[in-house]
Amino acid sequence: MRIALHTEVRADRVEEYEAAHREVPAELTAAIRAAGVTAWTIWRGGTHLFHLLETEDYSAMIAELEKLPVNIARQARTADLLEVVHDYSAAGADASLPVVWEL
């Protein structure tokens, strides 16, 4: 399943956000993969962030990651950098962008 998400970085924190993603801990990337994510890409247009991830079961992935200390710490770090936070633990799959058209 492909999931598209939208978040927004604070205009004054773009550099910090990008730096944080150059330094994603190996423990976290391993946990993301272990939770079933096979690909995750983030694009930035100005302050808008568009995520595309592929996973077998998005809700199960969220449930797995939200209990891991490495992810909890990461979410706390990046939440301060975001204007629009994708709170996946509360919103679940409903926070994904709906498909409008596909080729």
C-alpha positions in Angstrom: 0.0 0.0 0.0 1.2 3.5 -0.8 0.4 6.3 1.7 0.9 10.0 0.9 1.1 12.5 3.8 1.5 16.2 4.0 3.2 18.1 6.8 4.6 21.7 6.9 8.0 22.7 8.3 8.2 26.1 10.2 9.8 28.6 7.8 12.5 29.5 10.3 13.4 25.8 10.9 13.8 24.5 7.3 17.6 24.0 7.7 17.2 22.3 11.0 14.6 20.0 9.6 16.8 19.0 6.6 19.8 18.5 9.0 17.7 16.2 11.1 16.9 14.1 8.1 20.6 13.9 7.1 21.1 12.3 10.6 18.4 9.7 10.9 19.6 7.2 13.5 20.3 3.7 12.1 18.3 2.3 15.0 15.2 4.3 13.8 15.6 3.3 10.1 15.9 -0.3 11.1 12.8 0.0 13.3 10.9 1.6 10.4 11.8 -1.3 8.1 11.0 -3.9 10.8 7.6 -2.3 11.1 7.0 -3.1 7.4 8.0 0.1 5.5 9.7 -0.7 2.3 10.2 2.8 1.1 9.7 6.4 2.4 10.5 9.6 0.5 9.9 13.2 1.6 9.9 16.0 -0.8 9.9 19.7 0.2 8.4 22.6 -1.8 9.0 25.7 0.3 7.7 24.8 3.7 5.4 22.1 2.4 6.5 18.5 3.0 5.1 15.6 1.0 5.7 12.1 2.1 5.2 8.9 0.1 5.7 5.6 1.9 5.1 2.0 1.1 4.0 -0.5 3.7 1.9 -3.6 3.9 -0.3 -2.2 6.8 -0.1 1.4 7.7 -2.1 1.1 10.9 0.1 -1.8 12.1 3.2 0.2 11.3 2.0 3.1 13.3 1.1 0.9 16.2 4.6 -0.7 16.2 6.5 2.6 15.9 4.6 4.7 18.4 5.7 2.5 21.3 9.5 2.5 20.5 11.6 4.9 22.5 13.8 5.8 19.5 10.7 6.9 17.5 9.2 8.7 20.5 12.4 10.7 20.8 12.5 11.4 17.1 8.9 12.6 16.9 9.6 14.9 19.8 12.6 16.4 18.0 10.9 16.9 14.7 7.5 18.1 16.1 9.2 21.3 17.3 10.3 22.0 13.7 6.9 21.6 12.1 4.1 24.0 11.6 1.7 21.2 10.6 2.4 18.0 12.4 1.2 14.7 11.1 0.1 13.2 14.4 -0.2 9.7 13.1 -0.7 8.2 16.5 -4.0 10.0 16.9 -5.1 10.4 13.2 -4.1 7.0 11.9 -4.6 6.2 8.2 -7.2 9.0 8.0 -4.3 11.5 8.0 -3.2 10.3 4.6 -3.9 12.3 1.4 -6.7 10.8 -0.7 -6.0 9.7 -4.2 -7.5 12.0 -6.8 -6.1 10.5 -10.0 -3.7 7.8 -10.9 -2.1 6.6 -14.1 
